Amino acid sequence: MKRVLGAPYEISLRILLMLSEAYQQSLTLDKIAALDFIAVYAHDFGISESNLHGYSSYRFGEFAGRRELVQNGIKQLVLNGTINVICSENGFEYAITDNGIEFAVNMECAYADAYRTLITAALELANSKSEYSLLEMISKRTVESLREG
């Protein structure tokens, strides 16, 4: 059986949900990776009562591999026409297409609903922060978790 969780397919679905909630915005690969991490571990970042993916002692180690997963997920989404690549002053950014919105709207399950709520909170948090400060916040929280652990 092919592994689905943690694979580019799983993250591509979350990217579509994220970009549908960030409609009319384009995001860089690193910002997508940071926002996704913050959303799934929302409690650790003070924006939810719980973490969507639980409380594994290894959760902060996941961020190192997330960028590659996001990059592979983005490739799939660009190839299937659900997101567009935009060249900006920040480099390549990604925005959802009408096909992507249609697909995201049709994702109806408890997990998708919970992720939408959490990514909305993560996007609100990110509105006042640069990409660099989001990555710095994740790094700081990672170091704190090592001290706690």
Protein Blocks (a to p, Z undefined) as FASTA:
>chain_A
ZZfehpaklmmmmmmmmmmmmgoiacdfklmmmmmmmmmmmmmnopafbdfkljafklmm
mmmmmmmmmmmmmmmmmmnopaccdddfkbpaddddfklmmmmmmmccfklmmmmmmmmm
mmmmmmmpcfklmmmmmmmmmmmmmmmZZ
